[in-house]
């Protein structure tokens, strides 16, 4: 039996809990949240004993026997909490972004490696079999030399109430405030599309990024929340393989709920993924179809989700991807984005 503790019991934590409960020989044994009463409600919902509810991570580590932890706090809590858990010998699945800066992310990766614990970052769109197939196709050389990349992550919850009204929910409001631990859309979902695109197309070598925070309410303050975190990010990238491309993300892309899309163009073929349409299919244009501009659908089968891969890694002792080292590499790109926005020019990764 692998015993799991959940630290941070907001909306995302429910997804972690439900996915772990579906895996045989896995048991949720503890919950922790700094907000008094929040962890207790979460524990009741997921069958965790009231005696295993905490508001302090140190007390959790001291009083409960467990094997692994999901860290599902706000961004600013990821590094300090994960480092405490790693030091205690716990396996860690951490939400993204791995940290709020590359130095902390690297410290996490180094600590996990030194301690020998399983470590993964929740780049949840690796749950798509299409992205794994795309990476395989690119690495096989079937698309030839990669020339151009386009990637986008589109959300509209600042313009639409499809997910509810952000003004009424702290799980949305904190994402708009740097003082509440948010890195804005860049750290929240930009981190996903940067991983998604570069995993398949190739590593990013330099980046030019423009960030924008739009006015939302008078004075850009809503209760205790100062709404200063970025809402939109537009990036021009150069890849280590010589390709160039664009990556963008926004919470103002009206008409979209949660859409990830990726194009990879080579001199012998191209791939298109749209996760709004399918997590397990991609479109490809290659060979003779290039001259006719014909796209064909490729079924990509199934892939284990990150929770299943995390548990398998613990059982086998073989750390699956994406690990903390990958999370740190993407954090380095995020840091470069902020630096580029301040300087108004390309920054080498």
C-alpha positions as CSV (number, residue, x, y, z in Angstrom):
1,X,0.0,0.0,0.0
2,X,1.4,3.4,-1.0
3,X,0.2,6.1,1.4
4,X,-0.4,9.6,0.0
5,X,-0.7,12.9,1.8
6,X,-2.2,16.0,0.0
7,X,-0.8,19.4,0.9
8,X,-2.9,22.2,-0.4
9,X,-6.6,21.3,-0.6
10,X,-8.1,23.8,-3.1
11,X,-9.8,23.0,-6.3
12,X,-6.9,21.2,-8.0
13,X,-6.4,19.0,-5.1
14,X,-9.7,17.2,-5.7
15,X,-8.4,16.1,-9.1
16,X,-5.3,14.7,-7.4
17,X,-7.3,12.9,-4.8
18,X,-9.9,11.4,-7.3
19,X,-7.1,10.1,-9.6
20,X,-5.1,8.5,-6.8
21,X,-8.2,6.8,-5.4
22,X,-8.7,5.1,-8.7
23,X,-5.3,3.4,-8.5
24,X,-5.1,0.0,-6.7
25,X,-3.0,-0.3,-3.5
26,X,-3.0,3.5,-3.1
27,X,-4.5,5.2,0.0
28,X,-5.0,8.9,0.9
29,X,-4.0,9.1,4.5
30,X,-3.6,12.9,5.3
31,X,-4.6,16.4,4.2
32,X,-2.9,19.7,5.0
33,X,-3.9,23.3,4.3
34,X,-3.0,26.6,5.9
35,X,-6.6,27.8,5.8
36,X,-8.3,26.5,8.9
37,X,-11.2,24.2,8.1
38,X,-10.3,23.8,4.4
39,X,-8.4,20.6,4.9
40,X,-11.1,19.2,7.2
41,X,-13.7,19.6,4.5
42,X,-11.4,18.1,1.9
43,X,-10.6,15.1,4.2
44,X,-14.3,14.4,4.8
45,X,-15.0,14.5,1.1
46,X,-12.2,12.0,0.3
47,X,-12.4,9.6,3.3
48,X,-9.4,10.9,5.2
49,X,-9.6,10.5,9.0
50,X,-10.2,13.7,10.9
51,X,-7.1,12.8,13.0
52,X,-5.0,13.2,9.9
53,X,-5.9,16.8,9.1
54,X,-3.3,19.5,9.6
55,X,-2.7,23.2,9.0
56,X,1.1,22.9,9.4
57,X,3.4,20.8,7.2
58,X,6.0,20.2,10.0
59,X,3.3,18.7,12.2
60,X,2.1,16.5,9.3
61,X,5.6,15.2,8.7
62,X,6.1,14.6,12.4
63,X,2.8,12.8,13.2
64,X,1.7,10.8,10.1
65,X,3.4,7.9,8.4
66,X,3.1,8.2,4.7
67,X,5.2,7.4,1.6
68,X,4.5,10.2,-0.9
69,X,2.9,13.6,-1.2
70,X,1.1,15.7,-3.7
71,X,2.0,19.4,-3.3
72,X,-1.1,21.4,-4.6
73,X,-0.5,24.8,-2.9
74,X,-0.3,28.2,-4.6
75,X,2.9,28.7,-6.7
76,X,4.9,30.3,-3.9
77,X,4.5,27.2,-1.6
78,X,5.8,24.6,-4.1
79,X,9.5,25.0,-3.4
80,X,9.6,25.3,0.5
81,X,7.0,22.6,1.0
82,X,8.5,20.1,-1.5
83,X,12.0,20.7,-0.1
84,X,10.8,19.8,3.4
85,X,9.1,16.6,2.1
86,X,12.2,15.6,0.1
87,X,14.4,16.1,3.2
88,X,12.0,13.8,5.1
89,X,12.5,11.1,2.4
90,X,9.0,11.5,0.8
91,X,8.3,11.0,-2.9
92,X,6.9,14.2,-4.3
93,X,4.4,15.0,-7.1
94,X,4.4,18.8,-7.3
95,X,2.0,21.1,-9.1
96,X,3.3,23.4,-11.8
97,X,5.2,25.7,-12.0
98,X,7.8,23.8,-10.0
99,X,8.9,27.0,-8.3
100,X,8.7,30.8,-8.7
101,X,12.3,31.0,-10.0
102,X,15.0,28.8,-11.5
103,X,17.3,28.9,-8.5
104,X,14.6,27.3,-6.3
105,X,13.6,24.8,-9.0
106,X,17.1,23.7,-9.5
107,X,17.5,23.3,-5.7
108,X,14.4,21.1,-5.7
109,X,15.8,18.9,-8.5
110,X,19.2,18.6,-6.9
111,X,17.7,17.8,-3.5
112,X,15.4,15.1,-4.9
113,X,18.3,13.5,-6.9
114,X,20.6,13.6,-3.8
115,X,17.9,12.1,-1.6
116,X,16.9,9.4,-4.2
117,X,13.2,10.1,-4.0
118,X,10.8,9.9,-6.9
119,X,10.0,13.4,-8.1
120,X,7.6,14.6,-10.8
121,X,6.0,17.9,-11.8
122,X,2.3,17.9,-12.9
123,X,2.6,18.9,-16.5
124,X,-0.8,17.3,-16.9
125,X,-1.1,17.6,-20.7
126,X,1.6,14.8,-20.9
127,X,-1.6,12.7,-20.3
128,X,-2.2,13.1,-24.0
129,X,-1.0,10.2,-26.0
130,X,-0.9,12.6,-29.0
131,X,2.0,14.6,-27.6
132,X,4.0,11.5,-27.0
133,X,3.4,10.3,-30.5
134,X,4.3,13.7,-31.9
135,X,7.6,13.7,-30.0
136,X,8.3,10.2,-31.4
137,X,7.6,11.3,-35.0
138,X,9.8,14.4,-34.7
139,X,12.7,12.4,-33.2
140,X,12.3,9.7,-36.0
141,X,13.1,12.3,-38.6
142,X,9.8,11.7,-40.4
143,X,9.1,15.5,-40.6
144,X,12.7,16.3,-41.8
145,X,14.3,19.4,-40.5
146,X,12.0,21.3,-38.1
147,X,11.5,24.8,-39.4
148,X,8.5,26.4,-37.7
149,X,6.5,25.9,-34.5
150,X,3.1,27.5,-33.4
151,X,1.6,26.8,-30.0
152,X,-1.2,28.3,-28.1
153,X,-3.0,27.8,-24.8
154,X,-6.3,29.6,-24.9
155,X,-8.6,30.3,-21.9
156,X,-11.4,32.9,-21.5
157,X,-12.4,32.9,-17.8
158,X,-11.7,36.6,-17.4
159,X,-14.2,37.3,-20.2
160,X,-16.6,34.4,-19.7
161,X,-18.6,32.9,-16.8
162,X,-18.5,29.4,-18.3
163,X,-16.3,28.3,-15.4
164,X,-18.1,30.6,-12.9
165,X,-17.4,34.3,-12.0
166,X,-13.7,34.8,-11.0
167,X,-14.9,37.6,-8.7
168,X,-16.7,35.1,-6.5
169,X,-14.0,32.5,-6.1
170,X,-10.7,32.7,-4.3
171,X,-9.4,29.7,-6.3
172,X,-9.5,32.1,-9.3
173,X,-8.6,35.4,-7.6
174,X,-5.3,34.3,-6.2
175,X,-4.2,33.5,-9.8
176,X,-4.5,37.2,-10.6
177,X,-2.3,38.5,-7.7
178,X,1.4,38.2,-7.4
179,X,1.2,39.0,-3.7
180,X,-0.9,35.8,-3.3
181,X,1.8,33.7,-4.9
182,X,0.8,33.8,-8.6
183,X,3.1,34.2,-11.6
184,X,0.2,35.1,-13.8
185,X,-1.0,33.3,-16.9
186,X,2.7,32.6,-17.8
187,X,3.3,30.6,-14.6
188,X,-0.2,29.1,-14.5
189,X,-0.8,27.8,-18.0
190,X,2.1,29.2,-20.0
191,X,4.2,26.7,-18.2
192,X,2.0,24.0,-19.7
193,X,2.3,25.1,-23.3
194,X,6.0,25.7,-23.0
195,X,6.5,22.1,-21.9
196,X,4.0,20.8,-24.4
197,X,5.6,22.5,-27.4
198,X,9.2,22.0,-26.5
199,X,8.8,18.4,-25.5
200,X,7.7,17.5,-29.0
201,X,9.4,20.2,-31.2
202,X,12.7,20.6,-29.3
203,X,14.3,22.7,-26.6
204,X,14.0,26.4,-26.6
205,X,17.4,28.2,-26.9
206,X,16.3,31.8,-26.7
207,X,13.0,33.7,-26.2
208,X,11.4,37.2,-26.7
209,X,8.4,37.6,-24.5
210,X,5.7,40.3,-24.1
211,X,3.5,40.2,-21.0
212,X,0.4,42.2,-20.4
213,X,-1.9,42.8,-17.4
214,X,-5.2,44.3,-18.4
215,X,-7.4,46.5,-16.2
216,X,-10.2,44.4,-14.7
217,X,-11.8,46.5,-12.0
218,X,-11.4,50.1,-10.8
219,X,-8.0,50.4,-9.1
220,X,-7.2,46.8,-10.1
221,X,-7.9,45.7,-6.5
222,X,-10.6,43.3,-5.5
223,X,-10.9,43.0,-1.7
224,X,-7.5,41.8,-0.5
225,X,-6.4,40.9,-4.0
226,X,-4.2,43.3,-6.0
227,X,-4.8,42.2,-9.6
228,X,-1.3,42.7,-10.9
229,X,-0.4,39.3,-12.3
230,X,0.0,39.0,-16.1
231,X,-3.1,38.0,-18.1
232,X,-1.6,37.4,-21.6
233,X,1.8,36.3,-22.9
234,X,3.1,36.3,-26.4
235,X,6.5,34.7,-27.1
236,X,8.8,34.4,-30.1
237,X,11.1,31.5,-29.8
238,X,14.3,30.1,-31.3
239,X,14.8,26.3,-30.9
240,X,18.2,24.6,-30.4
241,X,17.5,22.7,-33.6
242,X,17.3,25.9,-35.6
243,X,13.6,26.3,-35.9
244,X,11.7,29.4,-35.0
245,X,8.2,29.9,-33.8
246,X,5.5,31.6,-31.7
247,X,3.9,30.6,-28.5
248,X,1.1,32.5,-26.8
249,X,-1.4,32.2,-24.0
250,X,-4.1,34.3,-22.5
251,X,-7.1,34.3,-20.1
252,X,-8.9,36.7,-22.5
253,X,-9.3,34.4,-25.5
254,X,-13.0,34.7,-25.8
255,X,-14.8,31.7,-27.2
256,X,-12.4,29.1,-25.7
257,X,-12.7,27.3,-22.4
258,X,-9.4,25.4,-22.2
259,X,-7.8,24.8,-25.6
260,X,-4.2,23.7,-26.3
261,X,-3.0,23.6,-29.9
262,X,0.3,22.8,-31.5
263,X,1.7,22.9,-35.0
264,X,5.2,21.5,-35.9
265,X,6.3,22.1,-39.5
266,X,9.3,20.4,-41.0
267,X,10.7,20.4,-44.5
268,X,9.3,16.9,-45.1
269,X,6.0,17.1,-43.2
270,X,4.0,18.6,-40.4
271,X,2.0,17.7,-37.3
272,X,-1.1,19.3,-35.8
273,X,-2.5,18.6,-32.3
274,X,-5.7,20.2,-30.9
275,X,-6.6,18.9,-27.5
276,X,-10.1,20.4,-27.7
277,X,-10.7,17.8,-30.4
278,X,-8.8,14.8,-29.0
279,X,-6.1,13.8,-26.5
280,X,-5.4,10.7,-28.4
281,X,-5.3,11.7,-32.1
282,X,-3.1,14.0,-34.2
283,X,-3.1,15.2,-37.8
284,X,-0.1,14.7,-40.0
285,X,0.8,15.8,-43.5
286,X,3.9,14.1,-44.9
287,X,5.3,12.3,-47.9
288,X,3.3,12.7,-51.1
289,X,0.5,14.4,-49.1
290,X,2.8,17.5,-48.6
291,X,2.3,18.4,-52.3
292,X,-1.5,18.0,-52.1
293,X,-1.8,19.6,-48.7
294,X,-3.6,16.6,-47.4
295,X,-3.8,16.0,-43.6
296,X,-4.5,12.5,-42.2
297,X,-5.6,11.5,-38.7
298,X,-3.3,9.3,-36.7
299,X,-4.8,7.4,-33.7
300,X,-2.2,7.5,-30.9
301,X,-3.6,4.9,-28.5
302,X,-3.6,5.4,-24.7
303,X,-0.9,6.6,-22.2
304,X,-0.9,6.4,-18.4
305,X,-1.8,9.6,-16.6
306,X,0.8,11.3,-14.4
307,X,-0.7,9.9,-11.2
308,X,-0.4,6.3,-12.5
309,X,3.2,7.1,-13.7
310,X,4.1,8.6,-10.3
311,X,2.9,5.5,-8.5
312,X,4.6,3.1,-10.9
313,X,7.8,5.1,-10.4
314,X,7.5,4.6,-6.7
315,X,6.9,0.9,-7.1
316,X,9.7,0.3,-9.6
317,X,12.2,2.9,-8.4
318,X,12.6,4.2,-11.9
319,X,11.7,7.9,-12.1
320,X,9.4,8.6,-15.0
321,X,9.0,12.0,-16.8
322,X,8.4,14.9,-16.3
323,X,10.7,15.0,-13.3
324,X,11.9,18.0,-11.3
325,X,14.8,18.4,-13.6
326,X,12.3,19.0,-16.5
327,X,10.3,21.3,-14.3
328,X,13.5,23.3,-13.5
329,X,14.4,23.5,-17.2
330,X,10.9,25.0,-18.0
331,X,11.3,27.3,-15.0
332,X,14.5,28.6,-16.6
333,X,12.4,29.5,-19.7
334,X,9.8,31.2,-17.5
335,X,12.5,33.3,-15.8
336,X,13.8,34.3,-19.3
337,X,10.3,35.4,-20.3
338,X,10.1,37.8,-17.4
339,X,13.6,39.1,-18.1
340,X,12.8,39.5,-21.8
341,X,9.6,41.4,-21.0
342,X,11.6,43.8,-18.8
343,X,14.4,44.3,-21.3
344,X,12.3,44.3,-24.5
345,X,14.6,41.9,-26.3
346,X,15.6,38.2,-26.8
347,X,17.1,36.4,-23.9
348,X,19.3,33.3,-24.3
349,X,18.1,30.4,-22.1
